Amino acid sequence: MNVSKAAVIGGGVIGAGWVARLIENSIPVAIYDPDPEAARKMQAVLDNAERANARLTMAPRASKGPVTFAGSIADAVAGADWIVEAVPEQLPLKQRVYGEIEKAASKDAIIASSTSGILPSDLQQDMAHPGRLLVAHPFNPVYLVPAVEVVAGKQTARDSVEAAMAFLATLGMKPVEVRKEIEAFVADRLLEAMWRESLWLVKDGVCTTQELDDIVRYGFGLRMAQMGQFETYRVAGGEAGMRHFMAQFGPCLSWPWTRLTDVPEFNDELVDLIAAQSDAQSGQHSIRELERIRDDNLVAILQALKLNDWGAGQTLAAYEKKLFDAGTGQEAEPDLSQPIVTLRRAVPADWTDYNNHMNEARYLQAFADAGDALLRMVGVNADYVASTGSYFTVETHIRHLAEVRALEPIFATTQILEAKGKRLHVFHRLYHENGTLLATGEQMYLHVDLKTRSASEPAEQVTEAIAKIAISHANLPRPDGAGRAVGQPR
């Protein structure tokens, strides 16, 4: 499925999360939300998403898709291939929105509802073309959490489901098709059971909201994040696995441990109790601060899972591979009147020392990656290396000027100081995304024939591409620190 434009109807938390996920993948998005505060609220989510995505992936990121606010549903969905409905959970409202969408949308556009529990068959019952509607239920924050439940209604076309599954995967998500249409689908049924029992435990004075959260986040939540329900219990069964676990713990299912079949009376007293404890637990942080804390933790967990090739980390790794293969990160036509941006990434966790600062060797790694990007830009790609030769680094001088921590965003620029025959003299600057100069790296490259392993002249097209940049860079001021040696006064 090729999506050249998306539309999002409803700019709340989930709608804004979808916008962030879509524009991160270069997809233009048009939004409609009648709330006069919608733009402000959405920008707060997009700012947090940008902060998180800058730390999430080691790959160069794609260029952002543009965001526009439309004056009507019709204007938003015109020309859109993928339409997200993220309005409040009211069936009549959603059905009215679909009626407006169908009047203006392309007949081939897929409509994806973000509902967390309404049956898609009920959503589509008044539609003229119900085959294109399905549920794509994401998890907050949509721009970080990869899972999305895909649910078909009775009239949903199989082609729509398959196209949606394929498209969602390209966004770095993990689409999971729910096999049978059922209220609340899978995730919210599990969450509702836990939520109900949690309310009883707090109401009955067994624990506070903070104590319950501590049991989850310091206990079984750590296992659930990487293994889920059944794999966790399979391991708990020891060498005999799941069969032993079922035999050992199965009988307790008949014991009256939980109150899941009862519902605590939802009254002001219960609301006051829960709200007061929640305020005491987390009231020192604003909601936006809590979102950033949550996002930072999710990024770290996803990166750790990626290092172990496990769970959601596999989804992140596949997404990073897609970004690397696409070769994004550098402008197709860089501005040669300035040093060229040759690297954009976040600092990987394994690039840091015990102080959580990037270690000395990784500054060289960053400059090596920047140099590789420059060489690819002038034609020294895999085919050239296989048939002709490459540039070898013969000398490097690095100045370490500031510290940077794991997962913080960095970028590098490269300036050609001199290009003469076999030699290429460059100067890199490494920056934090906030503009702080972290380090400089001056390097001399020598072109080598890989068959003879001796210095050689580069191919004519490479020489011409380098000369074009070198001529432009000759007009730039000589960089501060160029030509320095160790021990020279600053």
N, C-alpha and C positions, 0 to 999 in steps of 0.2 A: 504494500500500500504506500503510495507516494503522497505525502502530505505537504502541500506547498503553502497552506494557510490553515490555522486552527481558530476556532471561536470558543470562548468560554462565557457562558451565561450564568452570572452569579459570581461576585467577587469577594466572597467570604474567605475564611481560612482555607478551605479545601479548594475553592476556585482559584485563589491566589497561588496556592501550592502547585496546581496544574499549570498555571501560567509560567511560574518559575521553571518547572521541569521542561516545558515545551520550548521556551526561549533559550534555555541552556543548550538545546539541540538545534539552534538556528532557525526554528520555526516561527514565522510571524504569527502573532496572536491578536485578535480583536476581542474586546471585552464589552459586555453590556451588564450594567448593574444600576438600578434606579436610585440607589443610596447616594445622596450628594457627597458623603464622606468616603465613597468607595475608592477613589484614587489615592487618597491619603492612607487609608488602611492597607490597600494593596501594596503600596510602595514600601511600607514597613516590613511586610512579608518578603518582598523582593530584595530588600536590603539584607535581611537575614539570610536569604537563600544565596545571595552573592557571596556573603561572608563564608558560608558553609562550603559552597562549591569550590571556592578558591583553595580550600584545604582538603577537599575530598579526593581528588584524583591527581596522580603523578603525571598524567598525560597532558599535552597541550590542549586547551579547551577550544571548542568551536566558537565562532563569532556569534554574538547574541542575536536572537531574532527580535525584531521591533515589536513594541507594544502600542496598541491604539485603543482608545475608548470610543465606542460607538454610541450614537444617540438613540438607537433602537435595536431590538433583537434582529430585525430584518437586515439592518446595516452590518451588524456584527457577523451574521452567518453567511452573507453574500460571498460566494466564491470559496467558502471553507470546505475542506475535505474531512476534517475531524471536528466535531462539535461536542463540547463538554457541557452538560447541564449540571449545575451545582447550586440550585436554588433550594430554599428551605424544604424540609421533609413533609410536604403537604401534597397529597395526591392530586386534588383538583388544580392546585397551582401548577404542578409539573405538567399536567395534561394540557392546560391552557398555553404553557410555554411551548410545548411540542407543536401545538396548532399554529403558533406564530412562526416557529422555526420552519415548518414544512411549507409555508407560503413563500419563503424566500430562499431556502437552501437548495443546493444542487441535489438532484435526485440520487446521486451516487454517494453523497456525504453520509458518514456514519455518525449516529447520535449516541453518545456514551453518557449515561446517567451516573452520577457519583453517589446515588442513594446508598445508605448504609443498611437498608432492610426492606424497602418496598419491592414487591414482586415485579419483575420487568413485564410480565404478562398484563398486570394491572396498568402499568405505565403506558403500554402501547395500544390499549384496547380501542381508543378513539382515533388512532393515527390512520392517515391515508396510505402510508407506506411503512407499516410496522416492522418489516423485515430488516430494516437498518438500525433499529434501536436495540441496545443491550446495556447491561450494567457494567461499568468499570469502576469498582469500589476500591479506592486507594486508602492509604494510611497516612496519618499526619506525623511528620511533615512530608507532603507528597514529593518534595524536591530531594529528599534523602532516602526515605524508606522505599525499597524497591518493590515490595509485594503489591499486587493489585488483583482483586477477585474479579473475574470475568463471568457474567451470568447471562444466559440467553433466556428470553421469554418464549412462549409457545409459538409465536409468529416470527421469531428472529431467524433470518437466513443464516445457514451454515457458513456461507461465504463471508458474511459480516463478522462472525466470531473469529474465523481464521485470519481475516485481514487485521482485526483489532489485536489479536494475540501477537501477530508478527510486528505490527507497528509499535506496540507498547515495549516489546523487547528492544527495539532500536533506541528507545529513550533511556536505556539503562535500567529497565524495570524487570520484575519477575512476574509475568502474568500467570495466574493459576485459574484454570477453568473449573467452576463449580459444576459438578456433574448433574445435580438435580436442582431445579428452581425451588427455593425454600425461603421463608421469611427470615430476614437478618443474615442469610447466607451462612458462612462458616465462622469467620473471625468474630463477628459480633455476638454470635451465640455463645462462643467460649468466653468472651469478655463479659457478657451479661451475667453468666453464671458466677464468675469471679466477683463481679461488682455487687451482685445481690448478697453473696455470702460476706463480702467485705462490709457492707452496710450493717448486717446483723452483728458482726463481731464488734464494730464500733458502738452501735446502739446498745448492745448488751454490756458494754464496759470491759470487754475482754482485752482490748487494745485501743490505742489512739490511731489516728490517721498516719502519723509519722512512724509509729512502731510497726504498723502493718506494711507501710511502704519499705521500711528497712528490712523486714523479713523477705520481701519480694526482691529488692535490688541487691541485697547482700547474700541472698540465698538462691532459691530456684530460678530467679529471673536470669542469673548469669548462665545457667545451663540452657534455659529456654532460648536465649538469644542465638545460640549456635547449634542446638540439637532438636529443638522443638519438644513435643510431648512424648511421642512413641519411642524415638531414639534415646531420649533421656532415660525412659523406664527400661528399655532393653539393656542398657548398660547397668542399671540398678539391679537387674536380675543376675548379675555375675556371669560366670562362664556359661551357665545354662541359658542365658538370654531371656527373651520375652516370655517364653513358656514358663520358666521358673518364677518370673515376676508375677505373672497372672495367677499362678497357683498359690503364691505366698500372700499376695495382697488382694486377690479377687474377693475372698469372703468378706472383707471389710466393707465392700460396697453395700452390703445389707445392714451394716451398723448405722445407727442414727447420728452420724458425725456432723452432717451438714443440714442446713435449713433451706435448701434450694427450692423445695416445693412450697415454701411459705414466702410471703412478700411482706417486708416491714411496712407499717402504715406510713405513707408519705405525707407528713404533716410539718407544720412550722417548727415543731420541737426537733424533729430529725434534721431538717435543713439547718437550723441554728447550730446544732451539735456538730455536724460535719463541717459547716462553713467556719465555725470558730476554731476548730482544731486545725483545719487547713490553713487558716490565716496565721495561727501560731507557728505552724510548721514552715511555711514558705512566704509569709507576708513581707519579709524583708527584701524580697526580690520583686521587681515588676514582671509582668507577663513577658515582655520582650526580653528581659534579662534571662528568665527561665528558658525561653525559646533558644537563646544563644548557648546557654549551658547545655541544654538537651542536644542541640546540633553538634557542639564540639565533642560531646561524649559519643554520639552516634558515628561521627566521622572516625574517631579513634577505634571504635569497635569494628566498623566496616573495614578499616585498614588492617586491623589485627586479623580479622577473618580472611582477608585477601592474602596476607602473608602465609596463612596456613591452608590456602586453597579450599575453603570450607564455607558452606552456607551462603549467606548473602555476599560474602567476599568473592565468591565465584562470579556472581552477577556483576560486581564492580570490576573485576579483572577483565571480563568479556567486554564491558563498556570501555574501559581504558584501551584495550587492544583496538577497538573500533576507532577511537580517537587517534591513536598512534598511526594506524593504517591510513587514516584520512589525511594525515600530515598537517593537521591544523596547528595554529599557534603563531605562525608567521604570516605577515601580509603577503598576498600573492604578488603585489607590486609595492615593495617597500619604498619608503621615502629615503632616497639615497643622499639627501642633503643632511641627514642626521645619522648618528650611529644606529645600526639596524637591530631591532629587537629579535634576538635569536633564541630566547628561552623564556618560557612561562610555566611555572609549576608550583606545587606546594612542597615544602621540605618533607621528605619521607621520614617516618618514625625511625627507621633503621639507619638514617644518616646522622643521628644524634648521639651524644655521649651521655654519661650518667647525670650531667647537669641539664639534659634535655636541650642542649645547644648543638647546632650543626658542627661536626668535628672538622679538623683541618683538611683531611683528605677529600671531604665532600665539596669543599670550595673548588678544588681542582676538578672534581667530577662535573660540577656545574659548568665550569669553563670548557671542559672537554665536550660536553653536550652542546654548548653554544657554538663551539668551533665546528662540530659536526653539522649543525644546522646551516652555518655559513657555507660550508663545503657543498652540502646538498643544493644550496641555492645557486651555486655557480656551476653545477653540473657534475660534481664528484659524488655520484650516487652509486648504488650497488652495481649497476651495469658497468659504469665507468671503472670502478675498482676491479671488477672481474676481468675486464678486457685491457686495461691500460695501466693504472697505477693509483696512487693515493698520496695524500700529504701526511708526513710523519711529524710529530712534535719533537723538536730538538732542543728547545730551551723554554723555560717557564719562570716567571717571577710573579709571586702573589703577595699582595698587601692585604692583611686582615684588618678591617676597620671597624666592624660592629658585629654584634651577635644576632643570631636568628634562631628561633625555636622550631621544634617539630610541628609540622602541618601549617606553618605560616606561609603565605604566598610570596614568591620571589620572581624576579625576572632579570634577564641579562641583555645588555646591548653590546654590539661588536663594531669596532671601527678598524678599518684597514689603514695601517700607518705607512706601509710600503709593500710594493709587489714588484719584484725584479726576477724574471726568469724562474728559476727553481724555488726561490725563496718567497715566503709570504709572512709578513710581520703584522700581527694584529694586537688590538688592545680591547679587553673585555671589562665591562663594569657590571657588578652584581648588586641589585637593589632589592630591598623589601618593597612590597606593593605600596607601602605608605610613602615611598620616596627616599628612605634612608639608604645611603650608599654603604653596602656591607663589605665589599672587597673589590679590588681590581686585579686583573690577571693579564700580564703581557706575555705573548707567546710568539715564537718563531717556528714556522712550519717549513718543511723541505719536501718537495715533490719527489717521489721515489717510484721507479719502475719495479713492480712487484715480481717480475720474472727474473730480473738481474739483481734485485735488491740493492740497487745503486741509485744515486740521485739522477734525475732526468727532467727534461723540459715537459711541462704539462701540455695536453692537447690544445690545439688552437682555440677551440670553442671555450674551453675553461679559461685560458689566458685572456680572451676577450671579455668574458663575464667578470673576471676579477678586475681587469683594467677599468671597466665601466664604473665599478664601485670605488676603486682606488682614486680615480680622477675626481669623483665627487667628494670623497672624504678628504682629499688634499686641501680642500677649502676650510676644513674644520680646525679649530684650535688644537694644538698638541695637548693631549690629555695630561692632567696633573698626575705625576707619578711615573710617567713613561720614561724609560731609560734608567730608572733607579736601580741601585744595587743594595744588597743587604748591608745595613749599618750606616747608610748615608743619613745625614740629618734631614729632618722633615722641613 
